[in-house]
């Protein structure tokens, strides 16, 4: 599963036709440099903007809300932006200079619990601040980066960390150093917060800077319940059919007196066969059991007797 | 060339062991029923393949090509410990092996004059290795109900003993190639 920032546009168009790769989580990105018309604000939005102090903050807020409205409309979601408190499971906002960017999940995904976006334009973090947002291993990796590439790398990693922080649904007490990127060199990949929550992110180079988008994945999406196939009762033909497909030997050659050592000379392959049969027939075999097994007939008898014994425990 | 002959051999050995690990877990993953553990083993399989890639890139970045080695630590390991016969034994051998890998990489990080590119590769891999140990430990705990806690503990102990034997043999066999590791072991 990856996050796919499939679209980046200054203004939304009538159609959203990006086709994400299989298993990707598409996120619509919309940028705006113009403010939302104050006359179009909903009651909730009017309350929020009234609480802001200063004309500059108000203008930035309106620009960000315009981007968010467009992104929400583009993904078919309700467009009252005051209904999306942050951190949000479906939307995120960022601005740099006079540009605002909104990121909205293109559709609902069971496993996604947060979205984050961050953009930096015309700004580079002071290298001395790296220790405040990079982990020890990321700092170690940074030492191997050529000096002239460090500013761009730091800016990118800053946006990644900010995007991870915004995507984290429980970020109230976290710092940017709590987020560990699996591969600091990668423009897309996975990250984690102290082994508690997993993320996917992607960074996109922009003409004057860089933008990163992250999604947080729920633990339940990683440990979902699994549909269990029914356990089969051992019979020789079924066993032979499974072995035939595993070792690519025609089933006609798999008679009860066929010797295992000849059929499966590779010991790794034998482990594969043994585990497959135990999984299929829901039995446990030990090294000791397998020592006395020489032919396929022996193996079928052993599986049958173990299945009966273990069913009676 | 930025690597000594011994360093190139060792990094290639790591690479070969990661490839063999990927092949092993790939084969295990495809035999398992759909389950959380199967998803984790598949993840593990992908991690090992990535680690092999990281070593290839690291060696290339240091202006060398990996040496083609067929053997790996796992081969000697399975010879000494015997082939695992069921999933619990596979998890037990994996736990012991992963601990050895983390210990080995940890010692390598302490090697004097370690090249930053090698350090970066090891640290990147160790992030995954910590998760491997955690999921395997959790799987073994869960298996105690089915296999018996005492039997699980005995199996881990059996593989631990084999591991110590193989590691000592490896240090003896590869002599100067891993001299810095032997110095570490003797210093303890």
Interface residues (C-beta under 8 A of the other chain):
Chain A: X137 X140 X141 X143 X144 X180 X182 X183 X195 X222 X223 X224 X226 X227 X228 X229 X246 X267 X268 X269 X270 X271 X272 X274 X275 X276 X278 X279 X284 X285 X286 X287 X289 X290
Chain B: X23 X24 X27 X28 X30 X31 X32 X33 X34 X35 X36 X39 X78 X82 X83 X84 X85 X86 X87 X88 X89 X90 X116 X117 X119 X120 X123 X124 X126 X127 X128 X130 X131 X134 X146 X147
